[in-house]
């Protein structure tokens, strides 16, 4: 099953795309996207109207929609999945410079995953992955090694780090626009079907995921 783990809608300040536009683009591409994760900058939408919209869109387009967040931490951007009431009670996810050590540990304890985004682009995670892996162990078990907006060198360095440290490698488009340059370029392939964000987190934690490049994606 193919899932894009890193997508921004107009709920992020640097995108003007609706969730529906992404799903229409994915369906028209006929490339078999099974799930999409909306990871807004410093925003985890806790709004029943948004949840109803996502449920309606998911049913109409037959693509699962999962909510995550691209958190702003002291080391850079961190993709968080499995956010629950305990996480939002302990952290103001709208803040900048959140403490990465605490986020990583709490997410893991709550059954979620914290994934360094584009760790070798505008991030302090890349050069610290060795140290962080030693400090957190399984709590830091995955990293984004394939980001659609990275250079080849930035992705290659992330891939090398994942291999060296035994991290589960995932991919995401980092789309801000519903166009061929930005979306349906790279993603994550799961060995098993995932129908909930909790199941997705469990599969990542189990290492049953790998980066995926869509056929005929722009270079």
Backbone torsions as a table, in degrees:
resi	resn	phi	psi	omega
1	UNK	NA	136.9	-176.4
2	UNK	-103.6	130.1	178.4
3	UNK	-135.5	135.6	173.8
4	UNK	-92.3	115.8	-173.1
5	UNK	-91.0	5.1	-171.8
6	UNK	-150.3	92.0	-176.6
7	UNK	-139.9	140.3	179.8
8	UNK	-117.1	135.7	174.0
9	UNK	-107.0	-170.9	179.9
10	UNK	-68.7	-4.8	171.0
11	UNK	-70.7	-17.3	170.6
12	UNK	-92.7	142.8	-173.7
13	UNK	-64.3	-22.4	-175.1
14	UNK	-103.2	21.6	176.1
15	UNK	-139.8	149.8	175.9
16	UNK	-122.8	20.5	-173.9
17	UNK	-95.5	138.3	175.3
18	UNK	-84.8	158.9	175.6
19	UNK	-58.3	-40.4	-178.6
20	UNK	-61.3	-38.1	180.0
21	UNK	-63.2	-40.0	176.3
22	UNK	-62.9	-43.6	-177.8
23	UNK	-67.6	-37.6	175.9
24	UNK	-63.0	-43.5	179.6
25	UNK	-62.3	-44.7	-179.3
26	UNK	-63.0	-43.3	-178.4
27	UNK	-66.7	-41.1	-179.7
28	UNK	-68.6	-26.3	-179.4
29	UNK	-73.8	-24.2	179.7
30	UNK	54.9	37.9	179.7
31	UNK	-101.5	7.4	170.5
32	UNK	79.5	33.0	175.1
33	UNK	-68.9	126.1	-177.3
34	UNK	-98.0	-24.9	-178.3
35	UNK	-154.0	153.1	178.0
36	UNK	-135.4	136.7	179.5
37	UNK	-110.2	120.0	176.1
38	UNK	-90.3	114.9	-173.3
39	UNK	-119.6	79.0	-175.5
40	UNK	-71.2	151.8	177.0
41	UNK	-68.8	119.1	174.1
42	UNK	53.1	32.3	178.9
43	UNK	-147.6	119.7	169.4
44	UNK	-110.7	99.7	-172.0
45	UNK	-65.8	116.5	178.7
46	UNK	-113.7	69.3	-173.1
47	UNK	-132.5	119.6	-179.3
48	UNK	-55.5	-32.9	179.9
49	UNK	-66.2	-39.7	177.6
50	UNK	-66.8	-41.4	178.5
51	UNK	-62.3	-40.4	177.5
52	UNK	-65.0	-41.4	178.3
53	UNK	-62.0	-46.7	-179.1
54	UNK	-63.0	-38.1	178.4
55	UNK	-65.4	-40.1	179.0
56	UNK	-66.6	-43.9	180.0
57	UNK	-65.9	-40.9	179.2
58	UNK	-60.9	-42.3	179.7
59	UNK	-68.5	-40.3	-177.5
60	UNK	-69.6	-40.7	-175.2
61	UNK	-98.3	-6.4	-179.5
62	UNK	57.4	42.6	174.8
63	UNK	-131.2	125.3	179.5
64	UNK	-68.0	142.5	177.3
65	UNK	-118.0	123.4	178.4
66	UNK	-117.6	144.0	176.9
67	UNK	-98.3	134.2	170.9
68	UNK	-136.8	-159.3	175.9
69	UNK	-156.1	143.9	170.2
70	UNK	-98.1	96.0	-175.8
71	UNK	-78.7	151.3	178.7
72	UNK	-101.8	113.0	-175.6
73	UNK	-119.6	176.9	-179.6
74	UNK	-66.3	-14.8	179.2
75	UNK	-110.9	-8.1	-177.7
76	UNK	135.6	-159.7	-175.2
77	UNK	-86.3	137.6	-176.9
78	UNK	-131.4	120.8	176.2
79	UNK	-78.9	126.6	-179.3
80	UNK	-116.6	128.4	175.0
81	UNK	-127.9	144.8	-176.0
82	UNK	89.3	23.7	177.1
83	UNK	-64.8	130.6	179.3
84	UNK	-133.1	-172.4	-176.6
85	UNK	-61.1	-36.7	-179.8
86	UNK	-65.5	-39.7	179.0
87	UNK	-65.1	-46.9	-178.8
88	UNK	-70.9	-22.6	175.1
89	UNK	-71.6	-37.1	-173.8
90	UNK	-89.0	-20.8	-175.9
91	UNK	-132.6	140.1	168.9
92	UNK	-89.3	96.7	-172.2
93	UNK	-70.8	-8.6	175.5
94	UNK	-83.0	-7.8	-175.4
95	UNK	-78.9	158.6	170.0
96	UNK	-94.4	156.1	174.0
97	UNK	61.2	38.8	172.6
98	UNK	-62.3	150.9	-178.4
99	UNK	-75.8	111.6	-174.4
100	UNK	-62.9	-39.8	-178.2
101	UNK	-57.7	-45.9	-179.2
102	UNK	-67.2	-43.8	179.9
103	UNK	-58.8	-46.5	-177.8
104	UNK	-60.2	-45.1	-177.8
105	UNK	-69.4	-43.3	-178.0
106	UNK	-67.1	-44.4	178.5
107	UNK	-57.6	-44.0	-179.4
108	UNK	-64.1	-44.0	-179.6
109	UNK	-61.3	-32.9	-178.6
110	UNK	-87.6	5.4	176.7
111	UNK	90.2	5.4	-179.3
112	UNK	-96.1	-167.7	177.0
113	UNK	-136.6	143.4	173.7
114	UNK	-117.4	119.9	-171.5
115	UNK	-121.5	115.8	174.7
116	UNK	-58.0	124.6	180.0
117	UNK	-90.1	142.5	-179.9
118	UNK	28.8	64.8	-169.3
119	UNK	-65.4	-18.1	178.6
120	UNK	-110.5	20.7	174.2
121	UNK	-133.8	114.9	178.5
122	UNK	51.6	46.2	-175.2
123	UNK	-151.4	146.9	173.6
124	UNK	-96.0	-1.0	-177.7
125	UNK	-70.3	-40.3	-172.4
126	UNK	-54.1	-52.7	-176.4
127	UNK	-73.0	-10.8	-179.3
128	UNK	-109.3	4.5	-174.9
129	UNK	-59.3	-38.9	179.5
130	UNK	-60.4	-49.1	-180.0
131	UNK	-64.4	-43.6	-178.7
132	UNK	-65.7	-38.1	178.3
133	UNK	-63.8	-41.4	178.2
134	UNK	-65.3	-37.7	-176.8
135	UNK	-74.2	-43.2	-170.9
136	UNK	-101.9	-16.9	-179.5
137	UNK	59.8	-130.5	-176.1
138	UNK	-64.1	-20.0	-179.9
139	UNK	-65.6	-25.3	172.0
140	UNK	-114.8	83.2	-171.8
141	UNK	-109.1	-1.7	-176.6
142	UNK	-146.3	160.6	-179.3
143	UNK	-152.4	147.8	176.9
144	UNK	-79.5	110.1	-178.5
145	UNK	-103.3	-14.1	-179.7
146	UNK	-129.9	103.9	-179.8
147	UNK	-117.7	128.3	-173.1
148	UNK	-64.8	-15.3	-179.4
149	UNK	-107.6	5.1	176.8
150	UNK	-81.4	162.1	166.8
151	UNK	-77.6	163.3	177.1
152	UNK	-59.1	-39.5	-178.8
153	UNK	-65.6	-40.9	179.1
154	UNK	-63.4	-41.3	177.4
155	UNK	-68.9	-38.7	-179.4
156	UNK	-64.5	-40.5	178.9
157	UNK	-64.6	-39.0	177.7
158	UNK	-66.6	-40.2	178.6
159	UNK	-63.8	-42.4	178.9
160	UNK	-61.5	-41.8	179.9
161	UNK	-64.8	-41.1	-180.0
162	UNK	-62.7	-42.4	178.9
163	UNK	-64.6	-43.7	-178.3
164	UNK	-63.8	-40.3	-172.4
165	UNK	-98.7	-1.6	179.2
166	UNK	70.3	36.0	179.5
167	UNK	-91.2	145.3	173.4
168	UNK	-69.9	125.4	-176.8
169	UNK	-94.0	130.4	178.5
170	UNK	-129.6	169.1	-179.3
171	UNK	-138.9	154.0	176.7
172	UNK	-156.6	150.3	-174.8
173	UNK	-71.0	-27.5	-171.3
174	UNK	58.8	37.7	-175.4
175	UNK	-70.7	137.3	170.8
176	UNK	-119.2	-7.4	-179.3
177	UNK	-141.1	146.5	179.8
178	UNK	-89.8	69.3	179.5
179	UNK	-137.0	163.9	-175.4
180	UNK	-62.8	-27.8	178.8
181	UNK	-70.7	-30.2	-171.8
182	UNK	-105.5	-34.0	-167.6
183	UNK	-123.1	153.0	-177.4
184	UNK	60.0	40.7	176.9
185	UNK	-104.0	-58.1	178.5
186	UNK	-135.7	162.4	-177.8
187	UNK	-164.1	-159.5	177.8
188	UNK	-124.0	135.7	176.2
189	UNK	-103.5	125.6	178.6
190	UNK	-101.9	142.5	179.3
191	UNK	-69.3	-28.1	-178.1
192	UNK	-123.4	158.0	176.3
193	UNK	-67.5	144.9	177.8
194	UNK	-127.0	129.3	-178.0
195	UNK	-119.1	-6.0	177.4
196	UNK	-139.0	158.9	177.7
197	UNK	-66.5	-30.5	177.5
198	UNK	-64.7	-40.8	178.2
199	UNK	-67.2	-38.1	178.1
200	UNK	-61.9	-45.0	178.7
201	UNK	-60.4	-42.5	-179.7
202	UNK	-62.2	-39.3	-179.6
203	UNK	-69.5	-39.2	176.8
204	UNK	-64.7	-44.5	-180.0
205	UNK	-62.8	-29.8	179.1
206	UNK	-84.6	-5.0	178.6
207	UNK	80.3	16.3	-177.7
208	UNK	-96.9	54.0	179.4
209	UNK	-151.7	153.1	179.2
210	UNK	-155.2	157.5	179.3
211	UNK	-65.3	153.1	-176.5
212	UNK	-140.2	134.6	175.0
213	UNK	-110.0	125.0	179.8
214	UNK	-67.9	141.7	176.1
215	UNK	-56.6	137.6	176.3
216	UNK	63.6	22.1	175.5
217	UNK	-67.5	146.0	178.0
218	UNK	-56.6	145.2	179.1
219	UNK	-66.9	NA	NA
